[in-house]
């Protein structure tokens, strides 16, 4: 009774407690709470009845009890047990499928087999993530000695929970890949039987890139949430900065799988028509076409029920999750998590202030800023003309920036009309960050390709394009990951992106320092690339001299490849060197105005920074 009274008193006076620490007697032992200042909690320490301390640094008051309630809740443990049993059954079924395919070779196209293997592998990872999570909670339930032992480390939450988000994005995309592969098999029924696996490799690479980008977004949009700075109660990566977006992702994938099911049905009908055409017209009959059509019909009869059932269950999942989301306040957080295993926290929809409107008006009407925009527009048009001129040799693109802002200066009627919607800022500004990362990486890819051409000069001429495709996909994955990071870290800053925006910038309080380091890293990278280019020219000149002086070492293909290397590097080296010079100038000038930012003011700072980006146009 005395413990209960002291706990109740502690709850009443805790919000105004001003001392450095306090100890409260509870039924489970003695709790010591350490503060810094008035409200900043540093640690919670339990002393069990046996006298042993248990410290969870950074845990908030109430976290330990909530974690204890989570792992001791009977209904939640039943859910975990069902997940474990179901996961083990699914694992056995997957192993049985693998064994059946090994003992009874299935005559399906290699492209389809590759995608199906990816589906099974992703499903196995997804299932085992739930088994591991359930096993961890059962382990805690059996071994904990005080409530704070029930909290889970953040790294474990990411390791166990990330496969769920991989599956959320990857499964619909792989179903889409199967549908696209069958569409291709139907359209090219005459020759698809002889086609290789390049199509499957390409489409799987695209799926991997998109899933990786989605997981990177989930990681960065969750890690910035203060909830993830301390040991966690529940296994979830949904935070206040990504809850709404993840909800939209679910609805998007629901629409996608519905479209896939409809497409599967029409593919079955189309292949049946093709089969009747081949049967009725002897002149159109072909053994390979008939075989491919029969394979398409058989495959779609297997896939269509899978896609259709996936659509039904995914729809049920969205309906039920939407219902418990509405009833969240009535259920309470434990029952909500137990039912849906993901917390949805809505962001505050802040309105813009009068100061924002006036700043946007000043930005739109600033003469110097409009001169910068006009220069950007002119140089971008010139660059596009040059790109059109060399389109037969290189395929590159450049997005014109900020030209839409010139329209505002002619049409607005009040200052708030000068604000720009957040989605437009992302659409217009994101290509800048894609270029920041993509351009140095692609220059690096060119250098690596030329290094390989030099090292394997004897037979490089006969090689295909796999290396180029592979390095291109790898560079695009890194670029997409960087863009996902920029998106996630800017979206977290609700002061910046939580309302219509004054300036076209995605630099926020959560990524400004990191983006500076990124600039310096890429500056170092392009310097190394220029040095490597020069060394490659010298190396190829030496190889050419060697082939010329020694008749026994001469080879027409090697001599041709060496000449190509020298010619290519003579074109690339000036480009890389000029890129290094202009990129260095850009970093020096941007670093200078960054130091003087407080003196300049935000408008002049943004305007000057935009003017400095013109240096990148001169590089081209």
C-alpha positions in Angstrom: 0.0 0.0 0.0 2.9 2.4 0.9 4.5 1.6 -2.5 1.3 2.5 -4.4 1.0 5.8 -2.5 4.6 6.7 -3.2 4.3 5.8 -6.9 1.1 7.9 -7.2 2.8 10.8 -5.5 5.8 10.5 -7.8 3.5 10.6 -10.9 1.9 13.8 -9.6 5.2 15.6 -8.8 7.5 14.2 -11.5 6.6 17.0 -14.0 7.9 19.7 -11.6 10.8 17.8 -10.1 13.9 20.0 -10.1 16.5 17.9 -8.3 19.2 15.9 -10.0 17.8 12.5 -9.0 15.0 10.8 -7.2 14.3 7.3 -6.0 10.8 5.7 -5.9 9.9 2.5 -4.1 7.8 0.2 -6.2 6.5 -3.3 -5.8 9.3 -4.7 -8.1 12.1 -2.8 -6.3 13.6 0.7 -6.1 13.7 3.0 -9.2 16.3 5.8 -9.3 15.8 8.5 -11.9 18.6 10.8 -13.0 17.8 14.3 -14.5 19.9 17.0 -16.1 18.3 20.4 -15.6 14.6 20.4 -15.0 13.0 18.0 -17.5 15.9 16.2 -19.5 15.8 12.6 -18.5 19.2 10.9 -18.5 18.7 7.4 -17.1 16.3 5.1 -15.2 17.9 2.6 -12.9 16.2 -0.3 -11.1 17.4 -1.9 -7.9 15.8 -5.3 -7.7 14.8 -6.8 -4.3 18.1 -8.7 -4.5 20.0 -5.4 -4.6 21.3 -5.6 -8.2 21.1 -2.5 -10.4 19.7 -2.6 -13.9 20.4 0.6 -16.0 18.7 1.4 -19.3 20.4 4.6 -20.5 18.0 7.0 -22.2 14.9 5.1 -21.4 11.9 7.2 -20.6 9.7 6.8 -17.6 7.0 4.3 -18.6 9.0 2.7 -21.4 10.1 -0.2 -19.2 6.5 -0.9 -18.0 5.2 -0.7 -21.5 7.8 -3.1 -22.7 7.1 -5.5 -19.9 3.4 -5.4 -20.7 4.2 -6.1 -24.3 6.1 -9.3 -23.7 3.8 -10.6 -21.0 0.5 -9.9 -22.7 -1.2 -13.2 -23.3 -3.0 -12.2 -26.5 0.2 -10.7 -28.0 2.1 -13.9 -27.2 -0.6 -16.0 -28.9 -0.1 -13.8 -32.0 3.7 -14.4 -31.8 3.1 -18.2 -31.4 0.8 -18.3 -34.4 3.4 -16.2 -36.4 6.1 -18.7 -35.4 4.1 -21.8 -36.3 2.9 -20.3 -39.6 6.4 -19.2 -40.5 7.8 -22.7 -39.8 5.1 -24.3 -41.9 5.8 -21.9 -44.8 9.5 -22.6 -44.5 8.8 -26.4 -44.8 6.5 -25.7 -47.9 9.2 -23.6 -49.5 11.8 -26.3 -48.9 9.4 -28.9 -50.3 9.0 -26.7 -53.5 12.7 -26.5 -53.9 13.1 -30.3 -53.4 10.3 -31.0 -55.9 11.9 -28.7 -58.5 15.3 -30.4 -57.9 13.9 -33.9 -58.3 11.3 -33.1 -61.0 12.8 -30.5 -63.4 10.1 -27.9 -64.3 10.2 -26.8 -67.9 9.7 -23.1 -67.5 11.6 -20.3 -69.2 14.8 -19.3 -67.4 13.6 -15.7 -67.0 10.4 -16.8 -65.2 12.4 -19.2 -63.0 14.8 -16.4 -61.9 12.0 -14.2 -60.9 10.1 -17.0 -59.0 13.3 -17.8 -57.1 13.5 -14.2 -56.1 9.9 -14.3 -54.9 10.5 -17.4 -52.8 13.8 -16.0 -51.3 12.1 -12.7 -50.4 9.2 -14.5 -48.8 11.5 -16.7 -46.8 13.4 -13.6 -45.4 10.1 -12.0 -44.6 8.8 -15.0 -42.7 12.0 -15.6 -40.7 12.1 -11.9 -39.6 8.8 -12.6 -37.8 10.1 -15.8 -36.4 13.2 -14.1 -35.0 11.1 -11.3 -33.5 8.8 -13.7 -31.8 11.7 -15.8 -30.5 13.4 -12.7 -29.1 10.3 -11.6 -27.2 9.7 -15.2 -25.8 13.4 -15.1 -24.7 12.9 -11.8 -22.9 9.7 -13.1 -21.3 11.5 -16.0 -19.8 14.8 -14.3 -18.8 14.0 -10.7 -17.7 14.5 -9.8 -14.1 13.2 -6.2 -14.2 11.0 -4.3 -16.6 13.9 -2.4 -18.4 15.3 -5.7 -19.6 12.2 -6.0 -21.8 13.4 -3.1 -24.0 15.0 -4.0 -27.3 18.2 -2.4 -28.8 17.6 -0.2 -31.8 20.0 -2.1 -34.1 18.0 -5.3 -33.5 14.8 -3.6 -34.3 16.3 -2.5 -37.7 17.7 -5.9 -38.5 14.5 -7.7 -37.7 12.0 -5.2 -39.0 13.6 -4.1 -42.3 12.7 -7.3 -44.1 9.0 -6.4 -43.5 9.5 -3.2 -45.6 11.6 -5.1 -48.1 8.6 -7.4 -48.6 6.0 -4.6 -48.7 7.8 -3.1 -51.7 9.5 -6.1 -53.2 6.6 -8.6 -53.4 4.3 -6.4 -55.5 7.2 -5.4 -57.7 8.2 -9.0 -58.3 4.6 -9.9 -59.1 4.7 -7.0 -61.6 7.9 -8.4 -63.0 6.3 -11.8 -63.5 3.4 -10.2 -65.3 5.7 -8.1 -67.5 7.8 -11.2 -68.3 4.7 -13.1 -69.4 3.6 -10.1 -71.5 6.9 -10.2 -73.2 6.6 -14.0 -73.7 3.2 -13.4 -75.3 4.2 -10.6 -77.6 7.4 -12.3 -78.8 5.9 -15.8 -78.8 7.7 -16.5 -82.1 11.2 -16.3 -80.7 10.9 -16.0 -76.9 11.8 -19.7 -76.4 15.4 -19.0 -77.6 15.8 -15.8 -75.5 18.3 -15.7 -72.7 18.1 -14.4 -69.2 19.2 -10.8 -69.8 15.6 -9.6 -69.5 15.2 -11.2 -66.0 18.6 -9.9 -64.9 17.6 -6.4 -66.0 14.2 -6.4 -64.4 15.5 -7.9 -61.1 18.1 -5.2 -61.0 15.5 -2.6 -61.3 13.4 -4.2 -58.5 16.5 -4.4 -56.3 17.3 -0.7 -56.9 13.7 0.4 -56.1 13.4 -1.8 -53.0 16.8 -0.6 -51.8 15.8 3.1 -52.3 12.6 2.4 -50.3 14.5 0.8 -47.5 17.0 3.6 -47.4 14.0 6.0 -47.1 12.5 4.0 -44.3 15.8 3.9 -42.4 16.6 7.7 -42.6 13.0 8.8 -42.0 12.9 6.7 -38.9 16.4 7.2 -37.4 15.7 10.9 -37.2 12.7 10.3 -34.9 13.8 10.8 -31.2 11.9 7.5 -30.5 14.8 5.6 -32.1 17.5 7.2 -29.9 16.8 4.9 -27.0 16.0 1.2 -26.4 12.6 0.4 -28.0 9.4 -1.1 -26.7 7.9 -2.4 -30.0 9.4 -3.7 -33.3 8.4 -1.0 -35.7 10.1 1.5 -38.0 7.0 3.7 -38.5 7.7 7.2 -37.0 6.1 10.6 -37.0 8.1 11.5 -40.2 7.1 8.6 -42.4 3.7 7.4 -41.2 1.6 9.2 -43.8 4.0 8.3 -46.6 4.0 4.6 -45.7 0.2 4.6 -45.6 0.1 6.0 -49.2 2.7 3.3 -50.2 0.3 0.6 -49.0 -2.6 2.0 -51.0 -0.3 2.4 -54.1 0.8 -1.2 -54.0 -2.8 -2.3 -53.5 -3.8 -0.5 -56.7 -0.7 -2.1 -58.4 -1.6 -5.7 -57.4 -5.2 -5.1 -58.6 -3.9 -4.0 -62.0 -1.6 -7.0 -62.1 -4.5 -9.4 -61.5 -6.5 -7.8 -64.2 -3.5 -8.0 -66.6 -3.0 -11.7 -65.7 -6.6 -12.5 -66.7 -6.3 -10.7 -70.0 -3.0 -12.5 -70.7 -4.8 -15.9 -70.3 -7.4 -14.9 -72.8 -4.9 -13.5 -75.2 -2.8 -16.7 -75.2 -5.9 -18.9 -75.7 -6.7 -16.8 -78.8 -3.2 -17.3 -80.1 -3.5 -21.0 -79.5 -6.8 -21.1 -81.5 -5.2 -19.1 -84.3 -2.3 -21.6 -84.6 -4.7 -24.5 -84.5 -7.0 -23.1 -87.2 -4.4 -21.9 -89.6 -1.9 -24.5 -90.8 0.3 -21.9 -92.4 0.7 -20.1 -89.0 1.5 -23.3 -87.1 5.0 -23.6 -85.6 6.1 -26.1 -83.0 8.1 -23.5 -81.0 5.2 -21.0 -81.0 2.7 -23.7 -80.0 5.1 -24.8 -77.2 5.5 -21.2 -76.0 1.8 -20.5 -76.0 1.0 -23.7 -74.1 3.7 -22.7 -71.5 2.2 -19.2 -71.2 -1.3 -20.6 -70.6 0.0 -23.2 -68.1 2.1 -20.5 -66.3 -0.7 -18.0 -66.1 -3.1 -20.6 -64.8 -0.6 -21.0 -61.9 0.2 -17.3 -61.4 -3.2 -15.9 -61.8 -4.7 -17.6 -58.7 -1.6 -16.5 -56.7 -1.9 -12.9 -57.8 -5.6 -12.9 -57.3 -5.4 -14.3 -53.8 -2.6 -11.9 -53.0 -4.8 -9.0 -54.1 -7.7 -10.3 -52.0 -5.6 -10.8 -48.8 -3.8 -7.5 -49.4 -7.1 -5.7 -49.7 -8.3 -7.4 -46.5 -5.1 -6.3 -44.8 -5.6 -2.7 -45.9 -9.3 -2.7 -44.8 -8.6 -4.1 -41.4 -5.5 -1.9 -40.8 -7.6 1.1 -41.8 -10.3 0.1 -39.3 -7.9 -0.4 -36.4 -6.2 2.9 -37.3 -9.6 4.6 -36.9 -10.1 2.9 -33.6 -6.6 3.4 -32.3 -7.5 5.8 -29.5 -10.1 3.4 -28.2 -7.9 0.3 -28.4 -4.8 1.8 -26.7 -1.2 1.5 -28.0 -0.6 -2.1 -26.9 -3.7 -3.5 -28.5 -3.1 -1.4 -31.6 0.5 -2.6 -32.0 -0.6 -6.2 -31.2 -3.2 -6.0 -34.0 -1.2 -4.2 -36.6 2.5 -4.1 -35.6 3.1 -0.7 -36.9 2.5 2.7 -35.3 1.0 5.4 -37.5 1.7 8.9 -36.2 0.2 11.8 -38.1 2.4 14.8 -38.9 1.3 18.3 -37.9 0.0 20.2 -41.0 1.5 23.6 -40.2 0.2 26.6 -42.0 2.4 29.2 -43.6 3.0 32.4 -41.8 2.8 36.0 -43.1 6.6 36.2 -42.8 6.9 33.3 -45.3 4.6 35.1 -47.7 6.7 38.3 -47.6 9.9 36.4 -47.9 8.5 34.5 -51.0 7.4 37.8 -52.5 10.9 39.3 -52.0 12.5 36.2 -53.5 10.2 36.3 -56.6 10.7 40.1 -57.2 14.4 40.3 -56.4 16.1 41.7 -59.6 19.5 40.0 -58.9 17.8 36.7 -58.3 15.8 36.9 -61.5 19.0 37.7 -63.4 20.4 34.5 -62.0 17.3 32.6 -63.0 17.4 34.0 -66.5 21.1 33.0 -66.8 20.2 29.5 -65.6 17.4 29.3 -68.2 19.6 30.5 -71.0 22.5 28.3 -70.2 20.2 25.3 -69.7 18.7 25.9 -73.2 22.2 26.1 -74.7 23.2 22.9 -72.9 20.1 21.2 -74.2 20.9 22.3 -77.8 24.4 20.8 -77.3 23.0 17.6 -76.0 20.7 17.3 -79.0 23.7 17.9 -81.2 25.7 15.0 -79.7 22.7 12.7 -79.0 24.1 10.1 -81.4 27.2 9.7 -79.3 26.0 10.3 -75.7 22.6 10.0 -74.0 22.5 12.5 -71.2 19.8 14.8 -69.8 19.6 18.0 -67.9 16.5 19.4 -66.1 15.8 23.1 -66.4 15.6 24.6 -62.9 13.5 27.4 -61.5 12.1 28.7 -64.8 8.6 28.3 -63.4 9.4 30.9 -60.7 9.6 33.6 -63.4 5.9 33.1 -64.1 5.0 33.9 -60.5 6.5 37.4 -60.8 4.0 38.2 -63.6 0.8 36.6 -62.2 0.7 36.8 -58.4 -1.9 39.0 -56.7 -0.8 38.7 -53.0 2.4 37.7 -51.3 1.2 34.2 -50.4 0.8 33.4 -54.1 4.6 33.5 -54.3 5.0 30.4 -52.1 5.6 27.1 -53.9 4.0 23.8 -53.1 6.2 21.2 -51.5 5.7 18.6 -54.2 6.9 21.0 -56.9 10.1 21.8 -54.9 10.8 18.1 -54.8 10.1 17.5 -58.5 12.3 20.5 -59.6 15.1 20.3 -57.0 15.7 16.5 -56.8 17.5 16.3 -60.2 20.1 18.7 -58.7 20.9 16.2 -56.0 20.8 13.3 -58.5 23.4 15.2 -60.6 25.5 16.0 -57.5 25.9 12.2 -56.8 25.4 10.8 -60.3 27.9 12.9 -62.3 31.0 12.0 -60.3 30.0 8.4 -60.0 29.4 8.1 -63.8 32.8 9.7 -64.4 34.2 7.2 -62.0 32.5 4.4 -63.9 34.0 5.6 -67.2 37.5 5.6 -65.6 37.0 2.1 -64.2 35.8 0.8 -67.6 38.9 2.3 -69.2 41.1 0.7 -66.6 39.5 -2.7 -67.3 40.0 -2.1 -71.1 43.7 -1.4 -70.4 44.3 -4.3 -68.1 42.5 -6.8 -70.4 43.7 -5.2 -73.6 44.3 -8.5 -75.3 40.7 -9.7 -75.4 38.6 -6.7 -74.2 37.4 -6.1 -77.8 35.5 -9.3 -77.8 33.6 -8.7 -74.6 30.0 -7.8 -74.4 28.2 -5.0 -72.5 27.6 -6.8 -69.2 30.3 -4.9 -67.4 28.9 -1.6 -68.6 25.4 -2.5 -67.7 26.4 -3.8 -64.3 28.5 -0.7 -63.3 25.7 1.6 -64.6 23.1 -0.2 -62.4 25.4 0.0 -59.4 26.0 3.7 -59.9 22.2 4.3 -60.3 21.6 2.4 -57.0 24.0 4.7 -55.2 22.4 7.8 -56.7 18.9 6.6 -55.8 20.0 5.8 -52.3 21.5 9.4 -52.0 18.2 10.9 -53.4 16.2 8.8 -50.9 18.4 10.1 -48.1 17.9 13.7 -49.2 14.1 13.2 -49.5 13.9 11.5 -46.1 16.0 14.0 -44.2 14.3 17.0 -45.7 10.8 15.5 -45.1 11.7 15.3 -41.4 12.2 19.0 -41.1 8.5 20.1 -40.8 9.6 23.7 -40.5 11.0 23.4 -44.0 8.7 21.0 -45.9 5.6 21.0 -43.6 4.1 24.0 -45.4 4.3 25.8 -48.8 8.0 26.8 -49.3 9.7 30.1 -49.8 12.9 28.8 -51.6 13.6 25.9 -53.8 16.0 24.0 -51.5 15.9 20.6 -49.8 18.8 21.4 -47.4 17.4 21.0 -43.8 18.6 21.0 -40.3 19.0 17.2 -40.5 21.2 17.0 -43.6 23.1 20.3 -44.0 26.4 19.1 -42.5 26.2 15.7 -44.3 25.6 17.4 -47.7 28.7 19.5 -47.1 30.8 16.4 -46.5 29.3 14.8 -49.6 30.5 17.7 -51.7 34.0 17.4 -50.3 34.0 13.6 -50.8 33.0 14.0 -54.5 35.6 16.7 -54.9 38.2 14.3 -53.7 36.8 11.6 -56.0 37.0 13.7 -59.2 40.5 14.7 -58.3 41.5 11.1 -58.1 39.7 10.4 -61.3 41.7 13.1 -63.2 44.9 11.7 -61.8 43.9 8.1 -62.8 43.0 9.4 -66.3 46.4 10.9 -66.8 48.1 7.7 -65.6 45.9 5.7 -68.0 47.0 7.8 -71.0 50.7 7.2 -70.1 50.1 3.5 -69.6 48.4 3.0 -72.9 51.1 5.0 -74.7 53.7 2.6 -73.1 51.6 -0.4 -74.3 51.5 1.0 -77.8 55.2 1.6 -77.9 55.7 -2.0 -76.6 53.6 -3.4 -79.4 55.3 -1.3 -82.0 58.9 -2.3 -80.9 58.3 -6.0 -80.5 56.9 -7.8 -83.5 56.2 -11.0 -81.5 53.9 -9.0 -79.2 52.0 -7.3 -82.0 48.3 -8.2 -82.4 45.8 -6.4 -84.5 43.1 -6.5 -81.9 45.4 -5.4 -79.1 46.8 -2.5 -81.2 43.2 -1.5 -82.1 42.1 -1.6 -78.4 45.1 0.4 -77.3 44.5 3.1 -79.9 40.9 3.2 -78.8 41.9 3.6 -75.2 44.3 6.5 -76.1 41.7 8.2 -78.2 39.0 7.8 -75.6 41.2 9.0 -72.7 42.3 12.1 -74.8 38.6 13.0 -75.0 37.7 12.1 -71.4 40.7 13.5 -69.6 40.0 17.1 -70.5 36.4 16.7 -69.5 37.4 15.1 -66.1 40.1 17.8 -65.5 37.7 20.6 -66.4 35.0 19.1 -64.2 37.5 18.9 -61.3 38.5 22.5 -61.8 35.0 23.9 -62.0 33.8 21.6 -59.1 36.7 22.9 -57.0 35.7 26.5 -57.8 32.1 25.7 -56.9 33.2 24.2 -53.5 35.4 27.1 -52.7 32.8 29.8 -53.5 30.0 27.9 -51.8 32.1 27.4 -48.7 32.9 31.1 -48.6 29.2 32.2 -48.8 28.3 29.5 -46.3 30.7 31.2 -43.8 29.2 34.6 -44.6 25.7 33.3 -44.5 24.7 35.2 -41.3 26.1 38.5 -42.8 24.3 38.0 -46.2 20.9 37.1 -45.0 18.9 34.1 -46.3 17.7 35.8 -49.5 21.1 36.9 -50.7 22.6 33.6 -49.5 20.2 31.5 -51.6 20.5 33.9 -54.6 24.4 33.8 -54.4 24.4 30.0 -54.1 22.1 29.7 -57.2 24.5 31.9 -59.1 27.5 29.8 -58.1 25.7 26.7 -59.6 26.1 28.4 -63.0 29.8 27.2 -62.8 28.5 23.7 -63.4 27.0 24.8 -66.7 30.3 26.2 -67.9 31.9 22.8 -67.3 29.7 21.3 -70.0 
